[in-house]
């Protein structure tokens, strides 16, 4: 049986819910720690997790590149912050060890969508979590042409584009 490694996202800390994983290995990334400013309840929750054994670890560059590519394929790239990409990348790093399995703790739907697409386990903290995987495309608000790549302005008619869901799995 694989050993679970829990990867803590900022949304899990901001939820204010108790994360009681004292006997489990917990990781987060440098960018998550940078999102939490000293002072206040959220920072105190983060400090408590550090005292309980939460480790800060950077993902490998090749994993970051892999996640960026996959997030672009699902259309989630623009919806993910740099910290979100690091969380997903760290899960890829963990899952590369055949004896370990990453479980991301996050309420972020884009993280969950990409994780689901890559068969990375995740758990929601405060919300229900995604029920289906989605893919996203840019669609022109004028001529309705669809684009698979990031396109802010339609090259056909010049209108703005918006991100729309186009495929359910």
Residue, then its C-alpha position, 0 to 999 in steps of 0.5 A: x500500500x502506498x504511503x499518503x503525502x498530504x500537500x496543503x494548498x493556501x485555500x486549505x489554510x484559509x478555510x479555517x478548518x482544522x487540519x489534523x494530520x499529526x501522524x501524516x507527512x504534510x508538504x507545501x510550497x514556498x509560494x504558499x508560505x509567501x501568500x500568508x502574511x504575518x499576523x491574523x488567524x490564517x498565519x497562526x494556523x500556518x504556524x501551527x501546521x509548521x509546528x505539527x511537521x508541515x515541510x516547505x518543499x520546492x517542486x522540480x522545474x520539469x514538473x512545473x513545465x509538465x503542469x503548465x502544459x497539462x493546465x494549458x490543455x485543460x484550459x485552466x492555465x490562466x485560472x491557476x496562480x503560480x502557487x497553484x502550479x507549484x502545488x500540482x507540480x509537487x504532487x507530480x514529484x511525489x507520485x513519481x515515487x512508486x511507494x508514495x501517493x500525493x493527496x492535495x488538500x484544496x478547495x480550488x476548483x482549477x487545482x482539482x480539475x487539473x489534478x483529476x485530469x492527471x489522476x492525482x488525488x485531492x480532498x476538499x476542506x470546506x466545499x463540496x469539490x468538483x464532480x466532473x472534469x472540465x475543459x476550457x476554451x476561449x470564445x469570441x463574444x462577437x463572432x463566437x469562434x473558439x480558440x484552444x490557446x490563450x487568445x484575448x482578442x479575436x483575430x477574426x473580428x477584433x472582439x474580446x474573448x472569454x473563457x468558457x467551458x466546452x467539454x465535460x468528462 
